[in-house]
Amino acid sequence: MLKGRLISIALSCLVLLFVLVNILLMMGNQSVQTEVGDRQQFISQAIQIENLSRQVVGAMANMALKSNDEQLKKLLMAHGIDLDVASGTGPRSK
């Protein structure tokens, strides 16, 4: 009878330990999921900003070519935007 109780108590303690470990793992997973969600949002916003940035640079390059603005051309070239005037293809990033 005493042996059965000891086994029962040991199994109960083991189950309690597993429950506590499960709770700790679940809390860790939630924090990781939150971090991943934040990173996904950042990446999504960065893609939207990149598209807008390309449009702005394209508009600036077209304006520099149409108005023959040397300062604007130098500014764009300083940031790696190649204005290919000869072929008329427009701005190219390096």
C-alpha positions as CSV (number, residue, x, y, z in Angstrom):
1,M,0.0,0.0,0.0
2,L,2.8,2.4,0.9
3,K,4.7,1.5,-2.3
4,G,1.6,2.4,-4.4
5,R,1.3,5.8,-2.7
6,L,4.9,6.6,-3.2
7,I,4.6,5.7,-6.9
8,S,1.4,7.8,-7.1
9,I,3.1,10.8,-5.4
10,A,6.2,10.4,-7.7
11,L,4.0,10.3,-10.8
12,S,2.0,13.4,-9.6
13,C,5.3,15.3,-9.0
14,L,6.5,14.3,-12.5
15,V,3.2,15.4,-14.1
16,L,3.4,18.7,-12.1
17,L,7.0,19.2,-13.4
18,F,5.9,18.6,-17.0
19,V,3.0,21.1,-16.6
20,L,5.4,23.7,-15.3
21,V,7.9,23.1,-18.1
22,N,5.0,23.2,-20.6
23,I,3.9,26.6,-19.2
24,L,7.5,28.0,-19.5
25,L,7.9,26.8,-23.1
26,M,4.5,28.3,-24.0
27,M,5.5,31.6,-22.6
28,G,8.8,31.5,-24.5
29,N,7.0,30.6,-27.7
30,Q,4.6,33.6,-27.3
31,S,7.5,36.0,-26.9
32,V,9.2,34.5,-30.0
33,Q,6.0,34.8,-32.0
34,T,5.6,38.4,-31.0
35,E,9.2,39.1,-32.1
36,V,8.6,37.4,-35.4
37,G,5.4,39.3,-36.0
38,D,7.2,42.6,-35.3
39,R,10.0,41.7,-37.8
40,Q,7.4,40.7,-40.4
41,Q,5.7,44.1,-40.0
42,F,9.1,45.9,-40.3
43,I,9.9,44.0,-43.5
44,S,6.5,44.7,-45.0
45,Q,6.9,48.4,-44.2
46,A,10.4,48.5,-45.6
47,I,9.2,47.0,-48.9
48,Q,6.5,49.7,-49.1
49,I,9.1,52.4,-48.4
50,E,11.5,51.0,-50.9
51,N,8.9,51.2,-53.7
52,L,8.1,54.8,-52.7
53,S,11.8,55.6,-52.6
54,R,12.3,54.2,-56.2
55,Q,9.5,56.3,-57.4
56,V,10.9,59.4,-55.8
57,V,14.4,58.7,-57.2
58,G,13.0,58.1,-60.7
59,A,11.0,61.4,-60.6
60,M,14.2,63.2,-59.5
61,A,16.2,61.6,-62.2
62,N,13.7,62.5,-64.8
63,M,13.5,66.1,-63.5
64,A,17.3,66.3,-63.6
65,L,17.4,65.1,-67.2
66,K,14.6,67.3,-68.4
67,S,15.8,70.5,-66.7
68,N,19.5,69.6,-67.2
69,D,20.1,70.4,-63.5
70,E,23.8,69.7,-62.8
71,Q,23.5,69.9,-59.0
72,L,20.7,67.4,-59.0
73,K,22.6,65.1,-61.4
74,K,25.7,65.3,-59.1
75,L,23.5,64.6,-56.0
76,L,22.0,61.5,-57.7
77,M,25.4,60.3,-58.9
78,A,26.9,60.7,-55.4
79,H,24.2,58.3,-54.2
80,G,24.9,55.7,-56.9
81,I,22.2,56.7,-59.4
82,D,23.6,56.5,-62.9
83,L,21.9,58.9,-65.4
84,D,22.4,57.3,-68.8
85,V,21.8,60.3,-71.0
86,A,23.2,58.8,-74.2
87,S,20.8,55.8,-74.5
88,G,17.8,57.6,-73.0
89,T,17.0,54.6,-70.8
90,G,16.7,56.7,-67.6
91,P,18.2,56.2,-64.2
92,R,20.0,53.0,-63.2
93,S,21.2,52.1,-59.7
94,K,24.7,50.8,-59.3
